[in-house]
Amino acid sequence: MFTIDTYNFAEKKVIARVDFNVPLNDKFEVTDDTRIRAAVPTILKVTETGAIILMSHLGRPKGASEKYSLKHVIAKIEELTGKNVKFAADCIGEVAEKAAADLKPGEVLLLENLRFYAEEEKGDKEFAGKLAKLADVYINDAFGTAHRAHASTAVIADFFDADHKLFGYVMEGELHSLDQVLKSKRKPVTAIIGGAKVSSKITIIENLLPNVNNLIIGGGMTYTFVKAMGGKIGSSLVEDDFTDTALAVIAKAKELGVKLYLPVDSVNADKFAPDANVQLSAIDQIPDGWMGLDIGDKTIQLFSEIIENSAVVLWNGPAGVFEMEKFEKGTVEIAKSLVKATLKGAFTLIGGGDSVAAINKYAMQDKVSYVSTGGGAMLEFLEGKVLPGVACIPR
């Protein structure tokens, strides 16, 4: 199959689904350009010899609105690509068709917000066909929306032959990185799964177990595991309905020969607040009235050793409430260990909103192998679900 590096875009018009759903301030200026920056290599590659038509959604508009117009991101695209960006004030119909027809090789056209039409999220075939007629080739480069069967992310692909649809660099990078974890030939593979609740991560854990050698459990879900094993957790977060699930995970890990690691000590607070009083205890000896909000130094040492001796590491979910300074040390130290592992040659993948926020907060995003922009799409991929935006293009 063609890749973006092997495809000949000469004289071709490409319609590319990108993810420009970026935050704007009250002056409609882009405050975080990460997603736009990620799409730049694809834009520049296509426009070496061909023309590119960019389509995206922005926000959750109910019909057309000035607030959610994609014209607000034009200046940022131009700044990052060094190219003049033309704008069509509609994504289908005469306005879009004329703008697309006039486009010449090397040029960039941005269509208005796809979600100004309800048909986009409904996956309407007729709407997808109107988008498809604007170009010769379809590129999906929006991994963050790949788990949605929307008109522009999946249905549109039906209108292109197999050799006229492909992934952009963002999609290629995301899928390659996830394959590095789920299909790794290098060992040991370690997954660090944190976050608040077992219920939100159980499908990921179950799908990962056959593919990893070490499973590290962190974050609030720790205390459901500890309680299930008979430990005292004080007033820590717990999902009583999932204690049996936690025990089943422990049993399954043992059956598969996967080493499952839980924290051994806990940094506890007398209230959920930045100014809480703090004390340290064994993970299974948290006093009544106290709640675990971070891992302690013994756990940091244990987890760091495992991470730094791994060949492949996936990190999804923080170790504690890193948003509060008193309870961020565990998450900071895990991030540092991932950087050390990367320097030693490990492949390190960071994914999931809170983990990405943490690695960015500590300015370590350039010191690990890959930071996923996927969010929900990455989590669904790790759960083993088929993503419509991936399945619609041959790999």
Secondary structure, DSSP 8 states (H G I E B T S, - for coil): ---TTT---TT-EEEEE------B-TT--BS--HHHHHHHHHHHHHTTTSEEEEE---S--SS--GGG-GGGGHHHHHHHH-S-EEEESSSSHHHHHHHHHT--TT-EEEE--GGGSHHHHHT-HHHHHHHHTT-SEEEE--GGGTTS--TTTTGGGGGS-GGGEEE-HHHHHHHHHHHHHHT--SS-EEEEE-SS-HHHHHHHHHHHGGG-SEEEE-GGGHHHHHHHTT-EETT----GGGHHHHHHHHHHHHHHT-EEE--SEEEEESSSSTT--EEEEETTEE-TT-EEEEE-HHHHHHHHHHHHT-SEEEEES-SS-TTSGGG-HHHHHHHHHHHHHHHTT-EEEE-SHHHHHHHHHTT-GGGSSEE---THHHHHHHTT---HHHHTS--
